[in-house]
């Protein structure tokens, strides 16, 4: 574990919400969710062997060495382009199948429990991922989280065009989207939290007052050590320590959105 920041001795009542942002790939689940979009699309005959082999290569590389900005961006854009010509109803059905057969079995139970620890504190919990927003929203809904930010694909008359609405929600674009969300609800970013495994998410982590590197790749591990950020490995001792930290240090927010004193 890294060096834990000292908990404030007092808490000033506030009506500002607190948000916990969670990356999805290799933070909330093992591997990359966009790979399972491609795999399910192949199982349904939407793509061919060449595409699924490319997705498989990216998945193995991701698990072994973490995200590479160029490679992961290419894979994600390719996966998102697969929806072109399909209806929103078809993609929703595909997303539900991905959840049941491919994503739910790969969730890290410990990270899910940590997200629920934040909910118990009255925090909003938002997933922030480059995965299609429909997939992120489905995960959030099934886990009882607040919501999800993800990459959006244009749909005309209920049919996807394959064109993106804005950029792939990756790297610095995650931080931009998270800031816009927080500013829209006047959230307290200094009291908010963020969790990620990737050096590409440093802008997101630096956006909030409480950041945690989860199973960090080499780049994030070095940066977190330099900045004395807490580092959490997905083992029982590390998870319990982080849950205790949230209970001890996180602001308690009541249902009306007001921050309550610790105790």
SULLIN-V935842 format. One record per residue. RES is the residue in three letters. SS is DSSP state (hx for helix, st for strand, lp for the rest). Layout:
# SULLIN-V935842
<<RES/SS> <RES/SS>>
This chain:
# SULLIN-V935842
<<UNK/lp> <UNK/lp> <UNK/lp> <UNK/lp> <UNK/lp> <UNK/lp> <UNK/lp> <UNK/lp> <UNK/lp> <UNK/lp> <UNK/lp> <UNK/lp> <UNK/lp> <UNK/lp> <UNK/lp> <UNK/lp> <UNK/lp> <UNK/lp> <UNK/st> <UNK/st> <UNK/st> <UNK/st> <UNK/lp> <UNK/lp> <UNK/st> <UNK/lp> <UNK/lp> <UNK/lp> <UNK/st> <UNK/lp> <UNK/lp> <UNK/lp> <UNK/hx> <UNK/hx> <UNK/hx> <UNK/hx> <UNK/hx> <UNK/hx> <UNK/hx> <UNK/hx> <UNK/hx> <UNK/hx> <UNK/hx> <UNK/lp> <UNK/lp> <UNK/lp> <UNK/lp> <UNK/lp> <UNK/hx> <UNK/hx> <UNK/hx> <UNK/hx> <UNK/hx> <UNK/hx> <UNK/hx> <UNK/hx> <UNK/hx> <UNK/hx> <UNK/hx> <UNK/hx> <UNK/hx> <UNK/hx> <UNK/hx> <UNK/hx> <UNK/hx> <UNK/lp> <UNK/lp> <UNK/lp> <UNK/hx> <UNK/hx> <UNK/hx> <UNK/hx> <UNK/hx> <UNK/hx> <UNK/hx> <UNK/hx> <UNK/hx> <UNK/hx> <UNK/hx> <UNK/hx> <UNK/hx> <UNK/lp> <UNK/lp> <UNK/lp> <UNK/lp> <UNK/lp> <UNK/st> <UNK/hx> <UNK/hx> <UNK/hx> <UNK/hx> <UNK/hx> <UNK/hx> <UNK/hx> <UNK/hx> <UNK/hx> <UNK/hx> <UNK/hx> <UNK/hx> <UNK/hx> <UNK/hx> <UNK/hx> <UNK/hx> <UNK/hx> <UNK/hx> <UNK/hx> <UNK/st> <UNK/lp> <UNK/hx> <UNK/hx> <UNK/hx> <UNK/hx> <UNK/hx> <UNK/hx> <UNK/hx> <UNK/hx> <UNK/hx> <UNK/hx> <UNK/hx> <UNK/hx> <UNK/lp> <UNK/lp> <UNK/lp> <UNK/st> <UNK/st> <UNK/st> <UNK/st> <UNK/st> <UNK/st> <UNK/st> <UNK/st> <UNK/st> <UNK/hx> <UNK/hx> <UNK/hx> <UNK/hx> <UNK/hx> <UNK/hx> <UNK/hx> <UNK/hx> <UNK/hx> <UNK/hx> <UNK/hx> <UNK/lp> <UNK/lp> <UNK/lp> <UNK/st> <UNK/st> <UNK/st> <UNK/st> <UNK/st> <UNK/st> <UNK/st> <UNK/st> <UNK/st> <UNK/st> <UNK/lp> <UNK/lp> <UNK/st> <UNK/st> <UNK/st> <UNK/st> <UNK/st> <UNK/st> <UNK/st> <UNK/lp> <UNK/lp> <UNK/lp> <UNK/lp> <UNK/lp> <UNK/lp> <UNK/hx> <UNK/hx> <UNK/hx> <UNK/hx> <UNK/hx> <UNK/hx> <UNK/hx> <UNK/hx> <UNK/hx> <UNK/hx> <UNK/hx> <UNK/hx> <UNK/hx> <UNK/lp> <UNK/lp> <UNK/lp> <UNK/lp> <UNK/hx> <UNK/hx> <UNK/hx> <UNK/lp> <UNK/st> <UNK/st> <UNK/st> <UNK/st> <UNK/lp> <UNK/lp> <UNK/hx> <UNK/hx> <UNK/hx> <UNK/hx> <UNK/hx> <UNK/hx> <UNK/hx> <UNK/hx> <UNK/hx> <UNK/lp> <UNK/lp> <UNK/st> <UNK/st> <UNK/st> <UNK/st> <UNK/st> <UNK/lp> <UNK/lp> <UNK/lp> <UNK/hx> <UNK/hx> <UNK/hx> <UNK/hx> <UNK/hx> <UNK/hx> <UNK/hx> <UNK/hx> <UNK/hx> <UNK/hx> <UNK/lp> <UNK/lp> <UNK/st> <UNK/st> <UNK/st> <UNK/lp> <UNK/lp> <UNK/lp> <UNK/hx> <UNK/hx> <UNK/hx> <UNK/hx> <UNK/hx> <UNK/hx> <UNK/hx> <UNK/hx> <UNK/hx> <UNK/hx> <UNK/hx> <UNK/hx> <UNK/hx> <UNK/hx> <UNK/lp> <UNK/lp> <UNK/st> <UNK/st> <UNK/lp> <UNK/lp> <UNK/lp> <UNK/lp> <UNK/lp> <UNK/st> <UNK/st> <UNK/lp> <UNK/lp> <UNK/lp>>
